[in-house]
Amino acid sequence: MNRRTTVSAPSEVLDTLRSEAHRRGVSLTTILAEAVSEKAASLRSERRPRLGVGASSDGRSAAAVTGEPVARAPTS
């Protein structure tokens, strides 16, 4: 399920995205949705522990060790 929101960005950035949408024959909404999805995937992958099974050598969780929240997969 998609949710609506308002996006603010510099004019030149939006102009670039509008041009890409026009070039591909899709809407600006499609381009923005792709960009948001790609960024969210990047953030999720950056926050996952890269080694082990999610616990440190002293038994603390990866989230406790890094102090960063563990990203959850989006629900649909």
C-alpha positions as CSV (number, residue, x, y, z in Angstrom):
1,M,0.0,0.0,0.0
2,N,1.5,3.3,-1.0
3,R,1.3,6.4,1.2
4,R,1.3,10.0,0.0
5,T,3.7,12.6,1.3
6,T,5.1,16.0,0.2
7,V,8.7,16.3,-1.0
8,S,10.7,19.5,-1.0
9,A,13.9,19.6,-3.1
10,P,15.9,22.2,-5.0
11,S,14.5,23.2,-8.4
12,E,17.4,21.8,-10.3
13,V,17.0,18.4,-8.7
14,L,13.3,18.3,-9.5
15,D,14.0,19.5,-13.1
16,T,16.5,16.6,-13.5
17,L,14.0,14.1,-12.2
18,R,11.2,15.5,-14.4
19,S,13.5,15.2,-17.4
20,E,14.3,11.6,-16.6
21,A,10.6,10.9,-16.2
22,H,9.9,12.5,-19.6
23,R,12.7,10.6,-21.2
24,R,11.4,7.3,-19.9
25,G,7.8,8.1,-20.5
26,V,6.8,7.7,-16.8
27,S,5.4,10.0,-14.2
28,L,7.5,12.0,-11.8
29,T,5.8,10.0,-9.0
30,T,7.3,6.8,-10.5
31,I,10.8,8.3,-10.5
32,L,10.4,9.5,-6.9
33,A,9.0,6.2,-5.7
34,E,12.0,4.4,-7.3
35,A,14.4,6.8,-5.7
36,V,12.8,6.4,-2.2
37,S,12.8,2.6,-2.5
38,E,16.4,2.5,-3.5
39,K,17.4,4.8,-0.7
40,A,15.5,2.7,1.9
41,A,17.1,-0.5,0.6
42,S,20.5,1.1,0.9
43,L,19.8,2.3,4.5
44,R,18.6,-1.2,5.5
45,S,21.6,-2.9,4.1
46,E,24.0,-0.5,5.8
47,R,22.5,-1.1,9.2
48,R,22.6,-4.9,9.1
49,P,25.4,-6.6,10.9
50,R,27.9,-7.8,8.3
51,L,29.5,-10.7,10.2
52,G,28.3,-13.3,12.7
53,V,24.8,-14.0,13.7
54,G,23.8,-10.7,15.2
55,A,25.6,-10.9,18.6
56,S,28.9,-9.6,19.8
57,S,31.5,-11.7,21.6
58,D,30.1,-10.5,24.9
59,G,26.5,-11.5,24.0
60,R,25.1,-8.1,23.3
61,S,23.0,-7.7,20.2
62,A,24.3,-5.9,17.2
63,A,21.9,-3.0,17.9
64,A,23.2,-2.6,21.4
65,V,26.8,-2.6,20.2
66,T,26.3,-0.1,17.4
67,G,23.8,2.1,19.1
68,E,21.8,2.3,15.9
69,P,18.3,1.0,15.4
70,V,17.9,-2.1,13.4
71,A,15.9,-1.4,10.2
72,R,12.8,-3.4,9.6
73,A,11.7,-4.6,6.2
74,P,8.7,-2.7,4.9
75,T,5.3,-4.3,5.4
76,S,2.9,-4.6,2.6
